[in-house]
Amino acid sequence: QVQLQESGPGLVKPSQTLSLTCTVSGGSISSGDYYWSWIRQPPGKGLEWIGYIYYSGSTYYNPSLKSRVTISVDTSKNQFSLKLSSVTAADTAVYYCARDQSSLEGGIDYWGQGTLVTVSS
Amino acid sequence: EIVLTQSPATLSLSPGERATLSCRASQSVSSYLAWYQQKPGQAPRLLIYDASNRATGIPARFSGSGSGTDFTLTISSLEPEDFAVYYCQQRSNWPGVTFGQGTRLEIK
């Protein structure tokens, strides 16, 4: 059973960089069959896709966040990470890491439990 | 960007009733649409992929239909655990994906 777990600071100051790590267990991030994604959800609102990374390091970002987002992967640790720069209160959200079936026909089949990140001074 | 519009925003029904949730795309997404269920305090769960295929472990009372721009998630007979928020997601320009704004299914 694949499990994903987010970790990182729950409070970030405005203008600083949000950094989160997702640790994958029960499966290899290098399997090649999946993309690994970050998705966020502001309190009481809907889901917003942030971006994907493949084990090779290829990335795809939401155009609306692209200038501030970096997603990286560490296959030796079976982890991938998110950095979001120049944060504001609008970036306050529950951040989920997840596994995507990497096809037009598929879906996001495994999710982490989510971690709340609050942007506040 | 493809915009997904879900309706209604809130649906109030009783256990045992049939639920019909709609998702409309701003342009054709073929069959490349997924549905997710989210309960309070939990991560979303994949219900349906490729418009009409149930994900592993999803009960048969959940079904999806549609293609092009109009899609429907149907729950044939509501169980108490089905009251949640439901999201559609288009994948036609994968890896770029977008979600609908959600439909809240509440107990009447």
Chai-1 contact restraints between the chains, C-beta under 6 A:
chainA,res_idxA,chainB,res_idxB,connection_type,confidence,min_distance_angstrom,max_distance_angstrom,comment,restraint_id
A,G46,B,F99,contact,1.0,0.0,6.0,A-B,restraint_1
A,G46,B,Q101,contact,1.0,0.0,6.0,A-B,restraint_2
A,G46,B,G102,contact,1.0,0.0,6.0,A-B,restraint_3
A,L47,B,Y87,contact,1.0,0.0,6.0,A-B,restraint_4
A,L47,B,F99,contact,1.0,0.0,6.0,A-B,restraint_5
A,W49,B,V97,contact,1.0,0.0,6.0,A-B,restraint_6
A,Y52,B,P95,contact,1.0,0.0,6.0,A-B,restraint_7
A,Y60,B,P95,contact,1.0,0.0,6.0,A-B,restraint_8
A,Y96,B,A43,contact,1.0,0.0,6.0,A-B,restraint_9
A,L104,B,Y32,contact,1.0,0.0,6.0,A-B,restraint_10
A,L104,B,R91,contact,1.0,0.0,6.0,A-B,restraint_11
A,L104,B,W94,contact,1.0,0.0,6.0,A-B,restraint_12
A,E105,B,D50,contact,1.0,0.0,6.0,A-B,restraint_13
A,G106,B,Y49,contact,1.0,0.0,6.0,A-B,restraint_14
A,G107,B,A34,contact,1.0,0.0,6.0,A-B,restraint_15
A,G107,B,L46,contact,1.0,0.0,6.0,A-B,restraint_16
A,G107,B,Y49,contact,1.0,0.0,6.0,A-B,restraint_17
A,D109,B,L46,contact,1.0,0.0,6.0,A-B,restraint_18
A,W111,B,A43,contact,1.0,0.0,6.0,A-B,restraint_19
A,G114,B,A43,contact,1.0,0.0,6.0,A-B,restraint_20
